[in-house]
Amino acid sequence: MPHVQTRDFGLLEYDPHAALQFPRGLPGFEDQDRFVLIEQEELAPVVFLQSVKTPDLCFLTVPISAIDPHYEMGMTTEDLALLALDESRQPASGANVLWLSILSAAANGRFTANLLARWW
């Protein structure tokens, strides 16, 4: 099994089939295209999105369904093709897609999740 070096959790083993591949990287981090999810039970539903390449790059994320269970996501035909998903229908949350929102920490210590931003 491969390992990922992390700043906060040390060296962790991960299943290579569980690694997330972002074909275009993340906005602002286009060179970062492979991540693993790290869950800490006591922080649920927060999930750490850890870069496989860069130990210091780790995002706090939360499933969008935990923020707004009725939020409707959608993907462009181009993005569906890029991810090798069926272009004739939108993916269903929980069935074949995990929708995560990256959390931002404000100066007052509160966290926010931007559900309006789109990157495509």
URVEN-V732701 format. One record per backbone hydrogen bond with DSSP energy under -1.0 kcal/mol. NH is the residue of the N-H (numbers start at 0). CO is the residue of the C=O. If there is no record, write none. Layout:
# URVEN-V732701
nh=[NH/NH]
co=[CO/CO]
This chain:
# URVEN-V732701
nh=[3/5/6/11/13/17/19/21/24/25/28/31/34/35/37/42/43/45/46/47/48/49/50/51/56/58/60/61/63/65/66/67/70/79/80/81/82/83/84/88/93/94/95/100/102/103/105/108/111]
co=[11/9/54/3/1/14/34/32/21/28/25/28/19/49/47/39/40/42/60/37/58/35/56/33/53/48/46/100/98/62/63/63/67/75/76/77/78/80/79/85/96/91/91/61/59/111/109/105/103]
